Amino acid sequence: MYYMLNVNRLRMLREVAARGTIAAAAEALFMTPSAVSQQMAVLEREAGVELLERRGRGVRLTDAGRTLVASTERILAEIEHAEAELASVSGGLVGRVRVSAFPTAARSVLVPALVSLRAEHPNLRVSVIDLEPEEALPALKARELDVVVTYEWDLLPTIEDPGIEREELLVERVFLALPAEHPLATRPGPVAVAELRDESWIVGRDATSMLDLVTAAGRRTGFEPRTEFHSMDFEVILAAVEAGLGVALVPPLALPGPMAGVKLREIADLEVNRTIWAAVRRGSGSAPGTAAVLAALRRAAGELPKLT
């Protein structure tokens, strides 16, 4: 006997498929592993076929599961589009849009966008939280956020997600940050990453792209970076550089202001860029509130001085 498939359980199946384990999906969905397992069992009963099979410590989709996940992406996009259409028909920019941005973009792009939104659409409520992409994108897919300002580094593989639409806001070149007294900081001209192989590198936390970036830069130029100081706050990273504790890769938006103890140098042996994106769930970008936020972000990013 077949039952109507539950949309929330379809979302859970998609997350399990993307993450490879029940535990990882549960963490992304802010649920317990046992609750996700129970919901997957219910979904299999609804579908009338097995959707997942054990593989080592993880799970993988069966043929039926792969078919259902592919359909799920289309279903969820259509639901988002339908909700956006209904919102546009209702007229008037009211309600709430939940937005996330990582700290440097929150300061430079999101805050100016919010100022213009308040003036143009006073009845639109925008709630904000600052999150790194590793936290924000799962929350977007779980419908806990509506718009996410995120980023990626061009040295790292692009991760495509069929459930998410992205719009490029800006691209900024990444520089080497050196203590002002470092011998290479006093030398004019670009500095090669390879020249800093013996330095300590100040990086992001484990399992974040800020750490992966430095690792990739080192490996491409022939060495394994030594990383001892970890922070996700560029003000902390730059303070550590200024104190002579190490060197770092830093995009211009991360600079809080002039720092006499830090010298930025162009990179001689690599070109490293950070692309900043606005991301929404597929099909949701035409909702009036979401569209207004995207337009404001687009304008704010366009008004920044040239960053490359």
N, C-alpha and C positions, 0 to 999 in steps of 0.2 A: 504494500500500500504506500502511495506517495503522499507527502504532505507539502504544504506551501513552505518554501525555503525562507528562513528568517534572515533579514538583511544584516543584523548585528553579528550573527554567527558567520555569515559570509565574510564580513570584515575580519573576524578573528581568523578564519581559515587563510585569508590572504596574508595576514601577519605571520602566521605559523610558517607558511610557505616561504616568505621572504627571510625569516630569521633562522629557520632550520631546526629549531628546538621549541618545545612547548614552553620551557622556562624563559627563553629569550623573548618569545612572543608575549608571555604573561607580564614580563617586566615592562615591555613597551606599552602594553595595554592597561597597566596599573591594576592587574588582576593577579590572583594566585595561580600557580600552575595547575592545581587540581580543578579550579573553576574553569580554566580554558579546556582542560581534558574532558570535563563533563560536557561542555558546550560542543566540542568537536564530536563527541559520541552522539549527542542529540542531532547534530547536523547530518551525520552519516545515516541515522535512522530516517530523517526527513528526506534525504536524497535516495535512500534505498540501496546505496553502494558504499564500499569502502573508499575513503578519500585520502587517508594517510596510512603509511606503513613505516614500521620501525626500521632505522638504519643506524647501527651502532648506538651512540648516545643520543642521536637526533631522530628526526622523522623526515620523510620525503613524500611528495604527492604521488598517488597512483595516477594512472592514465585518466581516470574519471575526475580525480582531484585537480589535475592540470586543466582539464576542460572547464571545470567549474570556476577555477580561479580566473581563467581568461575571460569567462562570461561575467564574473564578479566585477572586474574593472569596468566593463561597459555598463553594467547595471548601476554601479555606484556613480559613475559619471553622469548617467541619465537622471538619476535621482537629484544630484547636485544641480544639474541644469534645470530640472523642473522646479526645484525650490527657488533658484535664481529668477526664473520666469515669473513665478507667483509673486515674489518680492517686488519685481519691477512693475507688475500690474497693480499692486496695492498702492503704489505711488508714495512719494515723500520719502526723504532720507531720515528714517527713524530707526530705533532699535540699537543693537550693540554689535560691534565687530571686535573680535579678540585677536590681538596682534602680538607677535614676538619678534625681537631683533637681538642680535648679539651686541654686546655693549658698545663697540666703536661705531657701529652703524646706528644704534639707538641714539647716540649723541649727535652724530653728524647728519643723519638722514631722517630718522623717524621723528625726532623732536621738532624739526622745522615742518615736517609734514603734518604733525598734529596741530601745530599753531594755525596752519592754513585751513585744516579741516574744521577746527573750532569756529573760525570766522565764517566759512562758507556753509557749513552744515551744523548749526548749533544743537539740533535735536538728535544728532548721531552720537552715540556713546562709543568711545573707543577705549577698551581696556588693554593694558600693555604689561608685558613681562619680558625681562631680558634673559634669553636662553641661547646656548650654543646650538649649532645645527644638530648635533648628536641627540639632543633632547627635544628640540623644537619640531623636527620633521615627523617623528613618531606621534607627537601630540597633535600635529596638523592632521595626520591620517586618521587619528582616533576622534576627530571632530571636537577636540578641546581647544583648538585655535582655528582662526579663519584665514589669517595671512601671516606668513613667516618671512622675515628678511634673513637670508642665509648666504653662505659663501662657499666657494670651492677654489682650490689651488690648481693651476694648470699643470703642475708637476705630478699630480695624483690622478688616478683614473676617474673619469666621470661616472657617477652612479645614476643611471636612469631609472625612474620609477613611473610606471604607466598611470599610477593614481594621482600624480602631481603634475601641475603645469607651472612653468617658471617663466619669468620675464627678467631679462638682464637690466639691471639698474646702472651699473658702472663697472669699469675694470681699472684696477690700480696696480702699478708695478711695485714689486717688493724690493726692499733695500737691505743691505747689511747694516746692523747697528753695532758700533764698536765703542769701547771706552775712549774718551777724548785723548787719553795719554797713550793709547795703544800705538806701537810703531807704524802700523798700516793706516791708522787714522790720520797721522800727520803727513803721510805720503799722498800727493795729489793723484787724482784719477781713480778709476774703478779698482775694486779688490776682488780677487778670485776666492770662491768658497774653498778651493783646494789649499789656499794659503793659510787657512784657519783650521787645518786638520788636527792640530795639537791643542786647540782651545776647548774650553768647556762651553757647551751650547745651552742657552736658556730656552726652554721649550714648553709646550702645552702638556697637559696630563696624558697618561697612558690611554691608548685607544681613542685618541682624538686626532683630527687632521692636522692640528698645529704641531703635534709631535711627528706625525707621518711626513709632513713637509720637510722638516730638517733632516730626517732620516733619508728621504729620497734625494735631497740635494747633496748630502754627503756621499751617498752611494754612487750617484751619477758622476761625481768628481773623484771617486777612487778611495773613499775612506768611510769608516763607520763613526758617526759623531758620538762624542762623549757627552752624555746628558745627565746632569745631576740636579739641576734646579728646574722645577716644573711649576708653571702657573698658567692660568687661562686669562689673566688680567695683564694687558699690555703695559699698563702703568707700572705694575710690579716688575714685569720683564725689563722695562726700560730703566727702572730704578736700580735693578740688579746689574744691568750693563754699566750704568753710570758709576756704580760702586766698584767696578772692575771684577765682577764675579763671573763674567763670561761674555759671549757675543750672541747675537740673535738675528733672525730674519723678521723684518718689520714692514708692514704696509703703511703708507702715509696717514691714512685715517686713524691709525692707532696712536699717533703722536698727540699727547694732551696739550702741547705747546712747546716753545723753545726749551731745550735742555742743553746747557753749556757743557755738561759732562758726557754727552753722547754725540758721536759723529755718524752720520749716515753716508754710506758709500754705495754707488752702483755696483752691481755684480758683474764681474768680468767674464766668467766662464759659464754662466747660465742666464737665461731670461726666465724670471719667475713673476707671475701675475696672480692676483686674487680677483675673481669675478664675484660681484655681489648681486644676488638675485632676490626678487620677490616671488614667493611660492604660494600657491593655493591648491586646494583639491580640484582635480579635473572636473570641469563643468560648473564650478562655483564662481568663477571670476566675473560673471555678468550680473551677479546680485548687486543691487544698487549700492549698499553700504560697502561691500568688498571692492566694487569698481571705484568708488570714491577714494578709498584708502590707497588703492593701487595708483590712481592718478596723482594723488598727493605725493606719494613716494617717488613717482617718476619725475615730478617737477622738482622736488627737493634734491634728488640725485643730480638732475641736470643743471642745477644752480651751483653745484660745488665747483671749485677751481679744478683745472685739469690736473689729474693725479698721476699721469704716466710720463 
